[in-house]
């Protein structure tokens, strides 16, 4: 057999570890089984002067801790999220946590701290509440380390870094 020698078994073990460690979590998290469910480490908002036709934009970064809620967040638009947010909070008090901003056009708000257990979130979504948009204005961010959200006149754009 090919893996009979100690050297070959050692190399096979290294290969298995290398394959397993691909992805977003750090080597330490993978090896010690503290694996993160999402990769998000930094989130920045850039607001243009004409963002939301020069009206403030509410932005929520939502960390989903309950896997069963992911299909719900996949379907909800930003308008629905902001209209029903309080109801979601009452129905699922430990299912998610959000970090919120009220962004004035032309001003770039500072970064905020993520929830303490943010790495345990199964997914991360961003919602931007544009006043006159028919788009969903929602995006999934959990597989990215750094995200820059740019608020534009009628929608947002994302610059993501893995």
Order of alpha helices (4+ residues) and beta strands (2+ residues): alpha-alpha-beta-beta-alpha-alpha-beta-beta-beta-beta-beta
